Amino acid sequence: MSQPIRVVLAKMGLDCHDTAVVALARELRDAGMEVIYLGLHNSARKVAAVAEQEDPDVIGLSFLSGQQLPQTRQLVAELRRRGIEDVMLLVGGVIPKDHIAALKELGVDEVFTPGTMMSEIVSYIHEHASREPVAQ
């Protein structure tokens, strides 16, 4: 029997629109994943601390505010500082196309833009982040 995929979802910075990420949290739970949603106004330090405590397979960030590059850069630096390198990092939201390559250069595994179906995100996570079976 394998453990469920663990996902930490967060809104960083001053962004206060969370309708889509709350809906995604429900979709991921319905797909059998364990979801920890941190809510609004998170710092890189807080997201990294939760990742250190919860050992997620995936960290998902949602942006509408235009702060995706500096906020993601800060989070990646904080994760590295804490030695957390084995977590999938996903970014979604209103992301300009010309920022996608820069986000991937920072270490983001995938970027989901408006129009992406929730089922595509669920499938991506199932295909790319799996937990090892539980020892019996």
C-alpha positions in Angstrom: 0.0 0.0 0.0 1.4 3.4 -0.9 1.2 6.6 1.0 -0.9 9.4 -0.5 0.9 12.2 -2.3 1.4 15.1 0.1 0.8 18.6 -1.3 1.4 22.0 0.3 -0.6 24.8 -1.4 0.0 28.5 -0.6 -0.6 32.0 -1.6 2.5 34.2 -1.1 2.9 37.9 -0.6 0.0 40.3 -0.6 -2.2 38.3 -3.1 -5.6 37.8 -1.6 -7.6 36.0 -4.3 -7.7 32.3 -3.4 -10.8 30.9 -5.1 -8.9 28.8 -7.6 -6.4 27.4 -5.2 -9.2 26.5 -2.7 -11.0 24.7 -5.6 -7.7 22.9 -6.5 -7.2 21.8 -2.9 -10.6 20.1 -3.0 -9.8 18.4 -6.4 -6.5 17.1 -5.1 -8.2 15.7 -2.0 -10.9 14.1 -4.1 -8.1 12.5 -6.1 -6.7 10.9 -2.9 -3.9 13.4 -2.1 -3.2 14.8 1.3 -3.4 18.6 1.0 -2.2 21.2 3.4 -3.5 24.6 2.4 -1.6 27.5 4.1 -4.0 30.2 3.1 -3.2 33.8 2.2 -0.2 36.1 2.8 2.6 33.5 3.3 6.3 34.3 3.4 9.0 32.1 1.9 10.2 31.3 5.4 6.7 30.1 6.4 6.2 27.9 3.3 9.7 26.4 3.7 9.2 25.8 7.4 6.0 23.9 6.7 7.7 21.9 4.0 10.4 21.0 6.5 7.9 19.8 9.0 5.4 18.1 6.7 7.7 16.5 4.1 5.5 17.2 1.1 6.0 15.7 -2.4 4.7 18.9 -4.0 4.6 22.6 -3.1 2.1 24.5 -5.2 2.0 28.3 -5.3 -0.8 30.4 -6.8 -0.3 33.9 -8.0 -2.6 36.6 -9.3 -0.6 39.6 -8.0 2.3 39.6 -10.4 4.8 38.7 -7.6 5.5 35.2 -8.9 9.2 35.8 -9.8 10.4 37.5 -6.6 8.3 35.4 -4.3 9.3 32.1 -6.0 13.0 33.2 -6.0 12.8 33.8 -2.3 11.1 30.4 -1.7 13.6 28.5 -3.7 16.5 30.2 -1.8 14.8 29.4 1.5 14.2 25.7 0.5 17.8 25.4 -0.5 19.0 27.0 2.7 17.1 24.4 4.6 18.4 21.5 2.4 15.0 20.8 0.9 15.7 19.7 -2.7 13.5 16.7 -3.3 10.1 18.5 -3.5 8.2 19.2 -6.8 7.5 22.9 -7.1 4.5 24.0 -9.2 3.3 27.6 -9.9 -0.1 28.5 -11.2 -2.3 31.5 -11.8 -2.0 34.6 -13.9 1.5 34.1 -15.1 2.8 36.1 -18.2 4.1 33.7 -20.8 7.5 35.5 -20.7 7.9 34.6 -17.0 7.5 30.8 -17.5 11.0 30.2 -18.7 12.4 32.3 -15.8 10.3 30.4 -13.3 11.6 27.1 -14.7 15.2 28.4 -14.5 14.6 29.0 -10.8 13.6 25.3 -10.4 9.9 25.3 -10.9 8.8 22.0 -12.4 5.7 23.2 -14.1 3.6 26.3 -14.6 -0.1 26.3 -15.0 -1.8 29.3 -16.5 -5.5 30.3 -16.8 -7.5 27.8 -18.8 -5.7 24.8 -17.4 -8.2 22.2 -16.3 -8.0 21.0 -12.7 -7.9 17.5 -14.1 -4.6 18.4 -15.9 -3.0 19.5 -12.7 -4.2 16.4 -10.9 -2.9 14.2 -13.7 0.5 16.0 -13.8 1.0 15.5 -10.0 -0.1 11.8 -10.2 2.4 11.2 -13.0 5.3 13.0 -11.6 5.1 12.8 -7.8 4.5 9.4 -6.2 5.2 8.2 -2.7 7.1 5.0 -2.0 5.0 2.1 -0.7 4.6 1.9 3.1 6.8 -0.8 4.6 4.6 -3.6 6.2 
